[in-house]
């Protein structure tokens, strides 16, 4: 009986997530032009940085980075940054100010799951577009090519997922949010110690922010009050 109940609970949770992601995707479709502009900027910013460092490295390697290394790095930055950026703080602020948190608190699923589903619905297609652009560029520009090694790509995906989870701020955990996933993707991380420090740091910061979320959410919900929505 318990197994049936567990499967039923899991199926319900899965269906709820599927519906949340479907709803988020349909909302995104209403803002196609805005998303295209944001996506363009997400690509343009690292490309501008690449142009700067490409010129600087014209006379030779910079701290061990050649022109080709910079090219692969900043293409990786475009992909990883798109996959890990988050506007949740702005959204939650709006939900509270405009009373939209009210009806979300009456749902049988916590609002954080709506935020996660929204992130997946937005990031999955846009990250695929950037990856496709990278593959297209690699067809004509050998400098941005990286070896197709399934193991490395699997580790890079894990690093990106963990980075998306710990992207709550931009200070001590910054290397684990952007730099480490990019370095895994481009092959800069090569030793077991580097992998252990990177994934270990991500796991520690994820645990810290998860505990803080549970503490703040529990206390904040008890004190929350708003009208409208």
Protein Blocks (a to p, Z undefined) as FASTA:
>chain_A
ZZmmmmmmmmmmmmmmmmmmmmmmmmmmmmmmmmmmmmmmmmmmmmmmmmmmmmmmmnoc
eehiafklmmmmmmmmmmmmmmmgccklmmmmmmmmnopmmmmmmpcbdfklmmmmmmmm
mmmmmmmmmmmmmmmmmmmmmklpccddfklmmmmmmmmmmmmmmmmbfclmmmmmmmmm
mmmmnomambfklmmmmmmmmmmmmmmmmmmmmmmmmmmmmmgcceeZZ
